Amino acid sequence: MNFSLSEEQKLIKQAAKDFAKQQLLPTVLERDELQKFPKEEIEKLSELGFMGMMVAPEYGGSGLDTLSYVLAMEEISKIDASTSVIMSVNNSLVCWGLEKFGNQDQKEKYLKPLASGKKIGAFCLSEPEAGSDATSQKTTAVDQGDHYLLNGTKNWITNGSSASTYLVMAQTDAEKGHKGINTFIVEKDSPGFTVGPKENKLGIRSSDTHTLIFDQVKVPKENRIGADGFGFTFAMKTLSGGRIGIAAQALGIAAGAYELALDYAKQREAFGKPIGGHQAVAFKLAQMHTKIEAARQLVYKAAWEKDQGLNYDLSSAMAKLNASEVAMWASVEAVQIFGGNGFVKEYHVERLMRDAKITQIYEGTSEIQQLVISRAILQE
């Protein structure tokens, strides 16, 4: 087993680290407070090729492996999870799904501008009554011959107002259940498509999360992805890879909290010595370091399996479950190490704690991950 990174991977990791510290850190507190979308920062991220990292160069991407993407996600998330989730959705859910399952015309028209970062994409599966139970789609698409008429509501949509291209799951034949679901490419300026108000969130506050409303939206037949009834399979296969991205985000949040706590423990003094010299704090740091490293190995393994063309459904679920739990735990411990300062925004750890919570919820809750894992191991 070789745990070393290639020279290219090391360069990508360093580039992401430098970008996070130089471009994201100076404005992260302001953007969190004001719920301000990082428009300029995303444009710069696109210039680095980080918005279509795994897409082939012929479609405007960087042609990198999944592990490189994970390394970049981890470093960005240490500083700003709001920016990393924008990056994750565009890479894992939108670009990957289009490249893997879209036809040539769809790739030329939609994938190229998304992979290059000229446009941003959104993945629209969740509904008011279809969160963990994604089969209960109430959004409908009625076949009108050369087009579909789309009606319904999607909520909790990342990049909701900033996206130009939306992948929307909708029910076309209710009698077929999940086999009657299709995925459609919808453009933002489509008549009848409305973006609702921005959600006022606990964490990842500078990413824009919105409800989307579709009222008799006309979608051309050529904008359906895959064969009729492929939509649910498309969503599940895409989410499986997306979980690797969110696992990397959770890992970055945990590592970012740990690094802040470690530095603070070396500098802050109490009872005549740095607080890191007291066993109560030192043991917290030891536990944080160990659990984060274990989570890192699970995340990297899932990325490696995807790059090897292996089935990564189980490994991605395990990586997301573990990394998100570690992110929540480690960020809480970091706040505790900072004491009263940890409760103050300027020290960043309270923001990381708030950001950590969503990693246990979106792209499959921790409970859903346990369902995926338990089914897989019981069928072995």
Order of alpha helices (4+ residues) and beta strands (2+ residues): alpha-alpha-alpha-alpha-alpha-alpha-alpha-beta-beta-beta-beta-beta-beta-beta-beta-alpha-beta-beta-alpha-alpha-alpha-alpha
